[in-house]
Every structure is written in structure tokens, then in C-alpha cells.
Amino acid sequence: MKAKAVLFDMFGVIARVQSAESRGVLERTAGGDPRLFREAYWSHRAPYDRGEMAGPDYWQKVCARLGVPLDDRLTADLIAADIASWSEVDRSMVDLLGLLAERGFVLGLLSNIPEELAAHYEATHPWLGRFAVRGLSCRIGSAKPEPASYQWCLRALGLPPGEVLFVDDRADNVRAARDLGLQGHLFTSPEELKAVLFRP
């Protein structure tokens, strides 16, 4: 079935994932043992993404794991470094959004994203206006691959699952979408996605 709507993941598809350099900036900003940073960073990320805690609370938990004392200045520096680490965008994918809109596709976004980063994107990236539906985990209270996150987007799109193509760079997220009846595409490149979307 040809899709009427394309539901996009953000990071790893439209925006870049963290680079080694940006992770290094975060590690140096936090201080402590850099070998412990990755575990500390991700251990509380899911509730942060779901909007169950704000940035200062999240970083308090991260720094507690690292044994690093946290004050207002360090909190602000960590939030800023975290936002910067997720802010690089693939312009070819932004261009593809425009092309899809011109061809009549309904566009949706389903992103695991904390409030501070969501607000930054909304303030700095006008192309977000191309999305008829924005399922931001911090606003909808659910994150991929939880079924509720996909179901929220389907209700907002007003389309049956089979008419929606979900695009993500993580296989577990694509599997979860397919389990709910959505079409799924594991993203590897803009060119491969175009071949799927525009095939005869």
C-alpha cells in the first residue's frame, strides 16, 4: 500500500546523532571519570525524554552517579552542551521534507526528545512547521518504542496505520511500529528513503 503520511524520527534521520567530539565536550563539562559518563548519561534519559523530569533534575541524577557536585552554573553549562550535541541537521533531509510536502504527503514527527531540546528546535528550525503532527516524547508522555507513542501520532494524523510509513534509524523502533500495523523503513540514507517513497 502506498503511504499517505510519513512519520519521521528526528535524531539519526533528520538531525545527526551525537558526535564523538560533542560527547567529549559533555564529558569534560561534567567532570568526573569520563569512563562512567555514558552510563550515567543514559541511565535517566528515558524519563527525561518523557517529560517526567526537567533538565536540572536530570543533570542532578547524572552528576550524582559521577560523584560531581552540581550548582546552577554547571547545570546551565551541561544543558547548553547537551543541546549543542544534538543540534546538527542533515540539510538534504530538510530538503526532502519540502519535496514530500509538495507531493502531497502528510508529514509527522515522532521524536524522543527532552523539553529543553524541543524548545531549542522550535525556536531555531522553522522547517518544523512542515509537520502536521509533532509527537515529542516530552509533551505526549510516551517514548519510542512504547506503543502509546505511535498510537498518539496515529490519532493525531487521523489515518489508519497501514497508510503511514514510519522512518527511523533504530530497528527496534521500526519493529514496534510494524507490530502496530504501520509500514516501516529502517533509515540508512536519504537516497534509499527516496527510492522507497518514489518507487512506481
Number of C-alpha atoms within 10 A of each C-alpha: 8 14 16 15 22 22 27 24 25 20 20 18 22 21 17 15 16 17 12 10 10 17 18 15 17 22 20 14 15 23 15 16 12 16 10 13 22 12 13 18 18 11 15 16 18 19 18 23 28 22 23 15 18 16 19 17 13 21 24 16 16 24 19 13 16 20 12 14 12 16 10 9 8 15 20 14 14 21 18 14 18 20 19 16 20 20 18 15 17 15 11 12 17 17 12 16 21 14 12 18 14 10 10 10 17 19 24 25 21 24 23 26 24 24 20 18 20 18 12 13 16 12 10 10 12 9 13 18 11 17 17 14 20 22 28 25 24 25 18 16 16 25 25 21 17 12 15 14 21 24 16 17 22 20 12 14 19 8 13 12 22 17 17 27 26 27 25 26 18 16 15 13 23 23 19 17 27 17 12 13 15 22 22 22 23 18 20 14 13 15 13 12 17 12 10 12 16 10 8 6
